[in-house]
Amino acid sequence: MADRRLKIFHTVARLLNFTKAAEELHMTQPAVTFQIRQLEEQFNTRLFDRTHNKVSLTDVGKRVFSYAERILKLYEDMTLSVTEMTGDVSGTVSLGASTTIAEYVLPLLIGEFKKKFPEVVISLHESNTDEIVNMVENNKLDIGIIEGQVNNKNLLVHECKLDQLVVIMPNGHPLCEMKQLRVEDFVSYPFISREHGSGTQETIRRYVEENGDGEMLNICFELSSPVAIKGAVEAGMGISIVSSATIVKELQLATLWAVELSPKLERPFSFVRQRYKFKSRAADQLLSFAQEFCKNA
């Protein structure tokens, strides 16, 4: 098996930060420091220079890092090869999702996936789109599922499905009588927005800029979840724009009213993953399953 100290060394060398390495490895910083010292004693030399709160690799450290990358890659290739031969799909997949997807799409998807691959453990992280993309880019997540566009050359983006957004309002609101709404129809009303960094907020902002006449949304609140936004709209605090996937129950119970936008507002739900990260069999199976699930949803 790949030596644990080598994995710890590789993480510290890649990040050049003991604190960040400890967070990524789910260890304490003293434990990481101890393992590095043990490895330095094994080689009888320093692998890192630590001066003025800055960490850098020594010449020997650079040589060890080069070998560590090859050794760990070979170990991963061996694990994948054996897994493919035995047909077993197991292990842990770290999956991150933006709030709307985590709350309204993933529960059913993960439930169906676990029926087929019960040995796979899924570690789920929920945050806004910016944070999920950042975590994938920094190798803290195997796969991210996010709303909106991603422009990052280090990431592979696989579009899942298109999600339609609609204007929601309390019953009896003046806009309820409209069959479709243009930007000029609703832009002056108090608007409840998602928080900064949300893919939904960015999509709406861009839509208003492209389809309005220079008007700005009259934002009265910023809230961090679809549930909170729906509650505020039901209470008559303002209107909002949300994914149609989040209001199925409210429309059935007639606690909210929804009107389509003109032109339609759609955004992709997309999978993102590291372009150069090792692809485990479990992660590949989850990605393939999720893509097929979205097509049929």
NORRA-V31358 format. One record per backbone hydrogen bond with DSSP energy under -1.0 kcal/mol. CO is the residue of the C=O (numbers start at 1). NH is the residue of the N-H. Records with the same first field share a line. If there is no record, write none. Layout:
# NORRA-V31358
CO->NH ; NH
This chain:
# NORRA-V31358
3->7
4->8
5->9
6->10
7->11
8->12
9->13
10->14
11->15
12->16
17->21
18->22
19->23
20->24
21->25
22->27
28->32
29->33
30->34
31->35
32->36
33->37
34->38
35->39
36->40
37->41
38->42
39->43
40->44 ; 45
47->58
49->56
51->54
54->51
56->49
58->62
59->63
60->64
61->65
62->66
63->67
64->68
65->69
66->70
67->71
68->72
69->73
70->74
71->75
72->76
73->77
74->78
75->79
76->80
77->81
78->82
79->83
80->84
81->85
82->86
83->87
91->121
93->123
94->142 ; 143
95->125
96->145
97->127
98->102
99->103
100->104
101->105 ; 106
105->109
106->110
107->111
108->112
109->113
110->114
111->115
112->116
113->117
117->120
121->93
123->95
125->97
128->132
129->133
130->134
131->135
132->136
133->137
134->138
135->140 ; 141
136->139
143->96
144->272
145->98
146->270
152->155
154->275
156->273
158->271
161->269
163->267
164->244
166->242
167->259
168->240
169->257
170->173
173->176
175->178
181->262
182->185
183->187
186->189
190->239
191->220 ; 221
193->223
195->198
197->130
198->202
199->203
200->204
201->205
202->206
203->207
204->208
205->209
206->210
207->211
208->212
217->219
218->191
221->193
225->229
226->230
227->231
228->232
229->233
230->234
231->235
232->237
233->236
239->192
240->168
242->166
243->246
247->251
248->252
249->253
250->255
257->169
259->167
260->181
265->165
267->163
268->148
269->160 ; 161
270->146
271->158
272->144
273->156
280->284
281->285
282->286
283->287
284->288
285->289
286->290
287->291
288->292
289->293
290->294
291->295
292->296
